[in-house]
């Protein structure tokens, strides 16, 4: 009785309601960045509809970029680039300035576009860190799906032994993806990760995703514990970890810069995962990161779905951010 309609003309005919096609990643990205785009585009629309480029326009553009959390350093760099372009190319209209802004922003973000290649080691060990609430454990589940789609075998290490909910959440993601999870109640997180690497090597698995307990950069003794996890990973495999990902919640804006610096000092961050871009008006923080603590942005997330974590592409990001 559900999902079928019988035609009056043909009692044997059956029809089903057409499935709604899932939006493409670019459509989801644009929708996910809508709040940041609104922060930018409302004033930008007014600015770029003016008759000419003048100092007042540039001053208001500066305020707009700061509101989107681009940060002082990146904002000043972008304005300097725009002023140089206006002079060099003799730009006259705000529409030309908008195009120049998109090009400057893409130039700024392009160095962050470095895809993660989990090759060259078996297992390829990825250590994942971040503060509580950043979306770390959820991101691990999505990453497992991402690597499985590449035909790689994956093992998860529940290294957050301090939070039972994190362990249970990771086990749930493992069940959903058909992935083994190495976990234990309480105990030493470094030991859990060590066991996971040993198990992955014995089973000839491709990727180990090692969760770690959430840490605030100000909790120095806890940051030392996560540094210990890295040292133990290195004992299990002298070439590991092969990637250290820091998961950042885009909602925290400029605090993300401080987190990158603190975690990098403690564990040597090699890449970033930016989550929750769909829930913030602060998507400009990537510009701040590019200027103050440039690290490859391996993935960005704009939703809760298992495939809502995708590789970062600067041009695609800028287009979704500024619109047409």
N, C-alpha and C positions, 0 to 999 in steps of 0.2 A: 504493500500500500504506500510505501515511501519511495519517492524518486521516479515513479512510473506514471504516465498518463496514457490512457487508451483513447484512440481516435474514435469518434462516433461513426465515421465512415468505414474504418477498418478495425474491428474489435481485436484483432491480433497485433495491431501496431503498438509499439512501445516507444516512449520518448523520455529522455532524461533531461533535466535542466542543465544547460551548458555550464561547464565549470568556469569560474572566473579566473582568467589567466593571471598568474602571479606577476607583479610589476618587475621589470628588469632591475638589475643592480643600480644602474645609473638613475632610474626613476626613484628607487628607494633612497639612494644617496641624496638626491635633490629634496625629497620629502623630509629626510632625516635632518638636513641642514636648514630646514625652513625657518627655524627660530633665529639662527644666526643670520640667515639671509635677510629676514625681516628687519633685524637690528641694523644691518648695513643698507638695505635697499630703500627703506623709507626715506632716510635723510639723503642717501645717494641719488635717489630718483629726483628729489627736489634740487640737489646740487647740480646734477648733470642735465637738468632741464633749463639751466640758466643760459643767458646769451653768450657769456664769455668766461674765460679762465682768468681769475684774479686772485689776489692775496686772501681775500675774504673766503673764497671758495676753498682754497687750500687749507686755511685754518679750520674751517668746519669739517673738511675731510679728515683732518688730523683727529678731531674729537670723535668722529664716527668710527674710525679705526680703533681708537682706544676703547670705545664702548663695546666693541666686538672682541675685546681682550687680546688684541694683537701685541700689546705691551709697548712701552716707550721706545725701546731699542728698535724693534721691527717697524714701528710706525715712523720713526725718524728716518730709517733707511728707505722705506717706501716713498716717503715724501721727497727725499733727496733724489731718488731715482726719477720720480715724476717731474720734478722741477728741471732736472737735466734733460729729460726727454722732451718736455715742452720747449725748452730753449733750442735743443739740437734739431728737432724735427719741425719746429715752428708750429706747434699745435695751437689751434685757435678755439675749437669748440669743446665744451664739456664732454660730448659724446666721444671725441678722440681721447680725452683724458681717461674716460672709463675704460676704454680698450687698453690704454697704456697701463692702468692700474692692474688689470687682469694679467697682462704680460709680466709686470714687475713682481706680482704675487706668485706667479708660476715660477719665475726665475728664482725667487727666494725659497720656494718649497721643493723645487726639483731635486736638490741634493738629498732630500729625505726619502725619495722614492727608490728604495732598494729592496727588492723582493727577497724573502728568506728562502734560501736553497738548502734543504735538509739532506745534503748529499756529502759523500766523502768519508763518512764514518758510519759504522754499524755496531751499536746503535748510535744515532745522532741524538745527543742529550741536550734538551732544552730546559733550562731552569727558569721558572716563572715567579716573579715577585710583584709586590704591590701592597698598598694599604687595604685594610678591611673596607669592603663596600665598593671597591673600584671595579668589580666584575671579574676578578681574577679566576675564580673557579669555573664560572660560566664560560669564560674565554677559553679555558683549557678544553672544555667539552667541544666547543666550536672548532678549536684547532685540531682536535682529534678527527673530527669529521672532515676538515680541510685536507689533512694529510692522507686520510683513507681514500678520499676522492682522487688523490694522485697515485693510488695503488700501493701505498706504504702501510706496513703493519705498525701498530701503535701500542704502547703500554703506558699507563698512567701511574704516577707515584703520588700517593696522598701524603705529602710531606707537611701538611698543616695538621699536626697531631694535637694541637691545643684547642681546636674548635671542632667538636664532634659533628656539627652541622656541615662544616666544609667537607669533612671526610664522607659523610653520607651523600652530600650533593655530588661529589666526584664519582662515587660508586654508581649513583643514578645515571650520570652521564655515561659512565662506562657501560652500563647495562643497555642504555639506549643505542649506543654505537657498536655494541658487541666487542668491547675492548676490555682487556684484563686490567684490574686496578690492584696495585700492591698497597695494602693499608694495614694499620694496626691501631688498637685502642691506646691512646696516650703514647708514652715512650719518646724516644729520641728521633726527631724528624730526619736528621742526617742519616741515621741507621735505615730508616724506611727507604730513602732515596738510594742508598748504597745497595740495599737488597734488590731494588727495582732495576738498577743498572746491571747487576749480576744476573738477574732473571732474564732480562732482555738479551744480554749477550749469549746466554745459554740457549735461548729459543731463536736466536738469529733474527730478532725483530729490528725494524728500521728506526723507529723514533721513540724516545722516552720523553714524556712531558712531566716534569717534576714540579708539583705544587709546593709552595712554602707558606708559612704562616704570615698573615697580614702584619705589617710593621709600619709604625709611624717613624719618620726620619729622626724625630726628636728623642725616640726611645733608644738611646745609644746601646744599652746592654742587649736589647732585642735585635738591633741591627748587627751586633757582633754574632748573635746566634745564626742569623741568616748567612753571614760571612763564613761561619763554620760549615754550613751546608755546602757552600761552594767548595771549600777545601776538601771535604769528604768526597764530593763528586770527582774532584781531581785525583784523589787517591784511588777511587774505583776505576778511573780511566784517565791516564795522564794527559790526554788531549781534550778532556771535557772540563766544564760544560762547553759545548760548541756554540751555544747561543744563550744569552741571558736576556730574557724579555721582561720589561717593566710594564705592567698594566696601569694605565692612567685613566681616571674618570674625567671626561672633558668638562664636567660641571665645575671643577675646582679652579678653572681659569689659571691665573698666574701662579697659583700654588703648585701647578704641575711642573713648572720650571725648577722650583726648589726641590721637588721630589726626585726629578731626574738627576740633579746634582748630588743629592744625598745618597741615593741608591747607587749611582755610578761610583762614588767614592768607596762605598762599602763592598760592592760585588762586581763592579765593572760591567755596566749595562751595555749591551751590544745592539739592542733594538727595542722599539716601543710598540705597544698595542693601545690605541686610543679608543675607549669605549664611550657609549652613551652620548654620542654626538647628536642623536635625535632628541635629546631632552635638554639641550642647553642652547643659550644664545652666545656662547663663548667659543665657538669653533675657530675663531681667530687665534687661539692659543698656539696652534701649530706654527704660526708665523713667529711667535715669541720663542718657541723651542728652536726653530731654525736659526735664529740669531744668537740666542744665549747659551744653548746647550745642544747643538745639533747631533741628533742620533737618528739612525734610520727608522722611519715609521713603517714597521713591517705590515701592520694590519690596522684597519679602522672598523668600528662597529656602529651601526645605525638601527639597531632593533634587537628584539629578543629571540628571533628565529635562529635555528642552528646554522643557517647559511647567511646570516646577517653580519658576518665578519669576513671582510674581503681585503685583499692586498691594496695598499695605498697607491694611488696614481694621482700625481700633482695636478695634471691638466684637468682630469675629471673632477677633482675636488674643487678647483677654482671655478670651473664652469657651474657646478652645483651651488657654490657659495655666492657668486655674483649674479648668476642668471644671465639672461640675454639683455 
